[in-house]
Each structure stands twice: as C-alpha cells, then as structure tokens.
Amino acid sequence: MLFSRSFTLAFAASAFASLPGFGSSDGFVKMEFDILKDLGLSTSLNDFITSLLPENLSARDNSGSAPLINERTFYVSKLSIGNPASEVEVLLDTGSSDLWVMSSRNPQCKDNGGSIDCEQYGTYNETASTTFKNNHTNFYIQYLDKTYANGTWGTDQIALTDSLKLKDASFAVAEDSDSNVGVFGIGFIELESGSEKYINVPALMKQQGLINKVAYSLYLGSMESNKGNILFGGVDHAKYSGDLKEIDISSQDGKYPYLQIPLTQISVQKESSSSKAFDAKDSKFSQSFSTRDSEITSPSTPTVHQLYLTSVLLYPFFSTIS
C-alpha cells in the first residue's frame, strides 16, 4: 500500500524472520505497531453504513454468506513528539495523509471534564514543548465514521524509533476531537486535508535522509498476530514467498489519490472442496486498501464499508512514487 501510480503486492505464505539492521544508514525505517482487534464498530458508523445501502440490494442466485474476519481491526504505532517528549499512540492510516495527535487540552477528554479516555493512547502538550512552532493555520478533518478532529497546524521534532528522529515535522494538534486516538496518515499528498499541500511525514523521511525512496511495505503477520511492522523505504523480502506483482492503480477523475485496484473476481473455497469464483468484471467495482477503513467502492453506488475479508492474503503491500 503506498505512494505510487502502480501497486505492487505479494502473497505471503507464512511469517519469516525479520531482516536485521534496518536504519537510516541503510535507507530504511522500520516501525513496529500493535494490531488491536475485536473493539467493535461505533454506533454512528453502523448507522452510517445502513443508510448508504441501496434499497435494491438483495440476495441473488448463487449467493452465500460467510462471517467477516478482522472487521474490527486497526493498527497503532508509537511516536514521541516534542521536547520534553510526549509519547502518543496513533492509528496507522494508508487512506489519509495527515498526522494529527490529541492535545492534552481537548475539552472532550475526561481530564478536562469530558467523557473520552484520551489517556488510553496518550496526548501531546504543545504548550510544554520547547520545540513546538504553531503556524496558526486551522486544521479540520472528518472521517466516514463521523469522528472529527479540529485544531491547528504546527511543527516539532518527532521520534519514529529510539534512534531515528525527524526535525520540524508538520502535523496537526487536535484541540477538539470526539475520537480517542490520533491518526498517522501516510497516503498520497493529494489526500492532505489542507488547501495548501506540504511535505508529509513519509516524504519528509526522504528529504531528511532517513530513507532513499518514498515508499513503504506493511507486514500484518498471521491471523493470530497482535504485532506487525511497517518498513518505510522498501520491502522486506523475507516476509513473503513468490514474486511481487505490479498492478495499476485505478484513477478517479484522471487523478490517483487512493490505493485502489480493479476488482475483477472473488474466489471462495470451503474446506476440503473446490473453489468457486464470482465474476465481477462488469460490476465496475474497485478495491481500496486502507488500514483505517475497509471498503469496496463502485462509481455507481455509495461506499459500503466492511464488506470484504481483510485477510485475503494481501501481505505485504508495497508501492513507490519513483
């Protein structure tokens, strides 16, 4: 999943040992993340999905049902921001491009009289950091689950790992949000929420010499894993078997803002039986790969979330700008 006009993916047969020695001198940055499961969909998101379903959506010939696997899964990585450092956990999102963190002053946090447990993933105290620079530009973003973040843009130093740090990285501080976790958006620059585009975190990694290429690969582990990692700058060849295949990304209005590819066929197989393929060539569906929102989209119908198995052997994801 990444920054490119083509999309490369590999089918991972099993988990292999991690490659040693990833660091800035090698042109790679490796970050671990936690895989959080079974947290449930919010009521607002469930209602929103129901409202989008077309009235004529019904079972057809050769239809079937299967339980969704990994539908309540997201990925959280740790960052240290500022001086003195505030340690926060952020939701890793390939479907957006901005990094924003929760301000300790958010009135909706329990510590400030609200109802949200902001300490679960940590907050950032921008007034206490001696290296924070507020550029006094408003920030606002809203997601499909109707959660939002409202605040201001600024820069500060961000430690990606214990030994790798970015200087003057741009991010937003949410002084008002009804979410309990910030978001680490690593998507295309075209998806940045502001009217003026800027160098987001992945692009800044290359500019400051931490990586050689604005690219990344995701390793999500096995179905039972609670840990995974993202490798900025390349792909870990020990994490898959077979060959990487290049697939063109689908465009929208002549642009390529999303990591989505044409969905032409879905294959379903029961245990100890032959597989059956459902032809989707005429549906004009595209599959969008996002670590925040699982979705299948069609130009002629609304977006319907959580309708595919997130475990469909698409590990790791990799793509690149150059």
Secondary structure, 3 states (H helix, E strand, C coil): CCCCCEEEECCCCCCCCCCCCCCHHHCCEEEEEEEEECCCCCHHHHHHHHHHCCCCCCCCCCCCCCCCCCCCEEEEEEEEECCCCEEEEEEEECCCCCEEEEECCCCCEHHHCCCECHHHCCCECCCCCCCCEEEEEEEEEECCCCCEEEEEEEEEEEECCCCCEEEEEEEEEEEEECCCCEEEECCCHHHCCCCCCCCCHHHHHHHCCCCCCCEEEEECCCCCCCEEEEEECCCCHHHCCCCCEEEECCCECCECCCCEEECCEEEEECCCCCEEEEECCCCCCEEECCCCCCEEEECCEEEEECCCCCCCCCCCEEEECC
